[in-house]
Amino acid sequence: MKSKMIKSYKDLKVFKKSYRLTVEVHQLTKQIPKTERYELGSQMRRAATSIPSNIAEGYGKKRSTAEFKRFLLMSLRSCNELQVQINLCKDLGYIKDEKAEKLLERYDILGRQLNTMIDKWF
């Protein structure tokens, strides 16, 4: 079986996964109390959005592998930041433990995939 050729950032599994998770985080932040929606909620949306955005920007044409690695590292940092924010929401009772644990597991997997990509591509 032939593997699919990567023609753009949209073909990268980490991009697809991070984009889907970003949509989920945006929907999740609607559940946060209004007093936190513009503080913690906004920070979560920015961190989540940063992950696929940096993958896309880093994959842009005429970028060196070192530049792409720098963008992947920024994505990884945002992934870690978001895990802290999800834990905070869970501990403050803004989201259910089960939902938080599922998201944390998925972001942990995404972080490991980004690490693997950084290590193997460069």
N, C-alpha and C positions, 0 to 999 in steps of 0.2 A: 504494500500500500504506500503510495506517495504521500509525503507530508505536504501540507499546503504552503505555498510560497508566501513569504511575508513581503507584501507590497507597500504597506503603510502601517502606521502605529495602530490602526484599527484592527489589524490582523494579530496583534500581540495578545496572548491570553491574559497577561497582567493588566493590559489596558481594559479589555472587556470586563474582567472581574471587578476592577476598581471602579469602572463606570457604573456597573450595576449596584455596587455597594454605595456609591455616592448618591444615587437615586434613593436608596433605602434610608440613608442618613438624613437626607433632606425631608423625607416623609416622617421619619422618627422625631425630628426636632419640632414638628408641629404638636407633639404630645408634651413637650416641656412647658412648665408653667410660664405664663406671660412675663413674669418678673425675670426669668432667665432666658427667654427666647431670643433676646437681642444681645445677650452677653454670651453665655455658654452655647446656646443654639447657633448663633452666628459663627462663633469660633469653630464649632464642629463642622458646620457647612463649609467653611473656608478650608479647613484641614482635609476634609473628604474630597472636595473639588480639586484641591492641589495635587492629589495623587495622580488621577488620569491626565490632568492638565500638564503636569511636568513630564509625564511619559510622552504625551503627544508633542510637546514643545521640543523635548530632547531628541526625539526621533526625526525632527525636521531635516530637510535636505541641507547638504553642505555642512553638517555637523560632524566633528571628529568623534571618535569613540570616547575620548576623554571627556568631551562636552556631554555626550549622552550619559556617560557614567555619572557625571555631576548632577544631571537632572534626575536620574534614577535614585541617587542618594537623597535628593530633596524629597522625592516621592516616599522613600523609606522613612525619613524623619517625620513627614506628615502622617504616615501610617502609625508610627509609634505615638505621636501626639494624640491622634484620634482614639487610640486604645486607652489612654489615660482619661480622656474626656468621657468615653463610654463608661468606664469604671466609676467615674465621679457621678454621672447620671444615675447609675445603678445604686450607688451608696447613698445618694440623696433621695432615692425613691421615685425618681422621675420616670424611669423605665423599669419594667419587670426584669427580675434576675434572669429568667429563661431567655428573654429577647437579648439582653446584654451579653450573656454567655455565648449565644449563637453568633452574634456580631463579632465579639472578641475572638472567637475561634476562626472566623472567616478572615478577619484582619491579620491574625497571627499567620495563617496560611499565606495570605497575600504578601506579608512582610518576608516570609521565608522564600517565596518565589522571587521577590525583588532581589533579595540577597544572592540567591543562586544565579540570577541573571547578571548581576553585577560581577560576581566571581567568575562565571564561565565565559561571558562575552568579552571580558577585558583582561 
